[in-house]
Amino acid sequence: MGVVCLALCRCRDCPDRFLNQEKIMTRHYGNGRRQSTVDRDRRVIKVYREVLSELGDIAAYVARTEIYRRVSEKVGLCSKTVANIINRVEE
């Protein structure tokens, strides 16, 4: 019977050792978020505010998807990622 490794396994004999370490590195570093992710989120929020200020008073009447599309064009991320950052990330 084989040994079942957990997602955070670091044993030398595990064939999925490198795959598991890659998952760890791409999600979180330690207990917090990676600095590059924090910087990216801050940039998205900054561009979002710039787009809202460019629209001025009509920003309340423009669809959110249009605003997310404009932000995604400036930042280079997909609109779904932009929406996730704007709606779920604390500043």
N, C-alpha and C positions, 0 to 999 in steps of 0.2 A: 504494500500500500504506500502510495507516495505522500509526501509532505505537502500540505496546503499552506501557501504563504499568504500573509495578509497584505493589504494595499501598501502599508508602510514598511514592508519587509526590507531588510538590508543584509540578509545572509549571503555568504559567498557562493553557496551552491544553488541559489535560486536562478533559473534561466530568465525570469522576468525582472531581474534586479535592475537593469538599466531602464527598462520601461517604467517601473515603479518610481525610480528616482526622477525621471522626466516629469511624471505626473506631479510629484511633490514640488519641483522647481517651477512649473508653469502655474500652479494655483496660488500658493502662499509661501512666504518665507518667514519661518518662525511663527509667532503668534499674530503678526500683523500682515499688512499688504506690502508688496514690493514697492520700492520708491518710484520705479518707472511707471507703475500702474497709478499711483497717487498723482504723479506729474501729468500723466495722460488725462486723468479725470479732471484735474484742475484746468487743463487747457480746454477741454470740451465745454466745461461750465463757463469759462471765460468767453469762448466764441459764441456760446448760446446767448449770453447776456449781450454781446455785441450785435448779434442778429436781431434780438428783441429791440434794442435801442435803434437800429437802422429802420425797423418797421414802424417804430413810434406808436401812435395811438391805434393803428390798424392791427397791431400784434394780437389783440384780443379776438379779432375776427378771422385771422389766418389759421388754417388747420395745423394741428400739431405736427402732422406728417410732413407738411411743407417746411415748417421750421426745422425739423430734424433733418430733412433732405439738404437744406442750406448749410446746416452745421456740418453734416457729413461731407459735403463737397469741400469745405474749408479745412477740415481736420484730416480727411482721408480715411475715415472709418465708415462702416456701413451704418445705415440709419437705425437699424435695430440695436446696435451697440450704443449708439449715441442716445437713443431713447432709454436704454437700460441705465446708462450712467446718469442722465439727467433726473430720472425718476427714482433711483434707488441709492444713489451715493450721497452720503452726508458730506457737507462742505467743511 
